């Protein structure tokens, strides 16, 4: 019997000329019927650490004062069998040569979205994909991603990918958890050390998963799945 899953897609440092070499695309997902349970558990963790339920979880907010809270979120994600994460890491955007492949940066971006999502999507199941609203181009991105995924999965009827929808990150605890995990992976790959709290979170994930966070995992690694992307020569 087919199950339904929610996938929450986000990215970090995705602009072509933002002066940052590393780019990360990430997706966190769980059974659709578990999404509410996850949201309530996150709110419990917020309350335990003296934060209101509408405090928005963001990698940019990680600080020594809130380290214990963010560590609890990381541990919750790693301990819950219903939660899964995959990221595609582009170590150096400077090597991209879009002209060589007759594509724009946007064309390449959607190829990377497909690369991120292809191992997650099982054509025998049903999916709703949620994107973070970031700017005025968000609807265009949603529409193009829908076309790319449905064409690639031979899903013209929308039976596999039932919905691709924009949401605001403050409306979704799962989207916020995704932002945190993407931040951890990006920080590790940028090899930054400016924040002790962020370094400690990176090390927490490394210790608990046994991963370097800078190398690819097995393609079917179910919990914390990573692809360190390399450009074609």
N, C-alpha and C positions, 0 to 999 in steps of 0.2 A: 504494500500500500504506500502511495506517495506521501512524503512529508513536505511541510512548508518550512522554509528557512528565511530569516532576515539577514541581509548583508549590509553593513554600514561602511561606505567607501570614503576615504579621505586621502589627502596628500600633503607633503611638506616640501617647500623649496622647489616648486614645480615650474616656476617661471624661467624662461630661457636665459634672460640676462639679469638675474637678480644678484650676481656677484657671489653666489654660494655654489660650490662645485657639486655637492651631494644632493640628490633628490630621492625621496621615498614615496611610494604609493603603498597604501595599506588598507586592509579590510578585516573587520572583526565580524564574526557571524555566530548565530545560534539558532536553534529551533524557534520558529515564530511563537509557539505557545509558551516559551520560556522568557520572552523579552520582558514581560511585566515583572516576573519574578526577579530578574536581574536588576531592573530599575529599583525595585523595593529594597533589594540587598545593598545596592550602592547607597541609597538614602539612609539605611541603617548604619553603614560605615561612616557616612557624613555626620550623623547624629552622635555616634560614639566619639568622634573627634571634635565635637563642639561646633560643627558647621551646619548651616541651614541646608535644607534639601534643595534649594535653588542655587547653591554655590556651584559655579560652572567649573568642572574639572578640565584643566588645560595644562599642557606641558610647560607653557610659558609661566605658569603660576607656581611651579615647583620651587620650594624654598626650604631652608633649614627649619623654619617654624612649622611647615606643613609636611615635612619629610615622613613622619610616622603615618600620616593619613595616606599619602601617595604609596608608601610601601604596603599598607594594608590593601589598597586597591590592586596593586600588582599581585600580591599573594592571593587575593580573591580570584582574580582572573586565572592564575596558574592552577588553583585548586578546584575550579569548577569545570567538570567534564563537558558541560554544555557549551562552553565558550571556546572559540578558536580564532586564530589570527594568522594572517599571511601578509608579507610585505615584499615588494620588489624594490631593490636598492640600486640606484644608478650612481656609482661611485664618483663619476666625473662627467658632468654635462659638457665640459669643454671639448671632449672627443667627438661629440655628435656632429655629423656631417649630413644634414638633411638634404642638401642639394644633390649629393651623391646618389641618394635613394629616391629623388624626385618627390619629396614630401615636405610638408611644413612641420613646425614644432607641434602644432595641434594634431596633425595626422599621426605623428609619432606618439603623442600623449595617449591617444585612443588605442593605439597598438599596445602600449604598456598597460593600459587598463584591461585589455583583453588578456594579456600575459598574466596579469595579477589574478584575474577571476576564472580563467579557464580551468585550473585544477580544482577549484572550489565547486563549480557548477556541475551537478550530475543531471543528465537529461531525463532521468526517471523521477526527479523530484521537482518541487515548485519553489520559486524564489521571489522575494521582494527586495529590491536594492534601493538603499537610501543614500543620497548624496548631500553633503553639507552645502548650504547656500552661502556663497562667498562674494559674488559680485553680480553685475548685470548680465553676464554671459552664462550664468548658471543654467538657465533653461535651455540654451543652445547646447551646452555640454550634456545635459540630461538627454536631450533628443538624439544627439549624435551617438552617445554611448548606447542608447537603446537600439539604434539601427545597427551598430557594430556587433553587439552581442546577439541580437536576434538573427541577423544574417549568418553569423559565424556558427551559431548553434542550430541552424535550420529551424528557427522557432517563430516563423511568420505569424502563427496564430496566437502567440503569447501564452502558450500552455506551460512552458518551462519558466520563463521570466515573466511573472504575472504583473509586476509593477516596477517602474523605476521612478522614484519620487524624490524631490528636493525637500529637505527639512532643515531647520535651524539647530545648530549643535546644542544650544541650551535646552532644547525640547527633548533631547535623547541622551540618557545616561550611557547607552551603548556607543553612540557616536563619540561621546567624551572619553570613554575608555579607549576607543580606537585612537583618538588624538594623543593620549598619554603613551600608548605603545609605539606609535609612529615616532613620537618625540624621542623615546628611548633609543630606538633603532637608528634614527638620524644622528643623534648626539654621539652614539658609539662610532658611527662611520665617519663623522667629521672629526673624531678623535679630540673632542673638546674636553677641557678640564677646569673651566672657569667656575663652575658651580659644584661645591662639595655634595650637595643634596642630589643633584642630577647624576654625578659620577657614582654615588652610592646606589641609586636606583638602577643604573646600567649594570653595576656589579651584582646587584641582587638578582636581576634577570639572568645574567651569565651564570651565576652560581646555581640557581635553581633549575635552569634548563640544560646546563652543560654546553651552551652554544657560545661562540665568539661574538655573534651578532654582526659580523662583517663577512661571513662566508655563507654560501648556499647550504641549505639542509637537503635531506632527501625530498624529492618532489611530493611525496604523499605524507610527509611529516604532519601529523594531525593537529598539534597544539600550537606550536610557534614555528611557522613555516616561512622560510626566507629564500629569496632568489637574489643573488648578487649578479646583476645583469652585466653582460659584456657586449659591446657593439660589434657588429659584423665588420670584418675587414674588407 
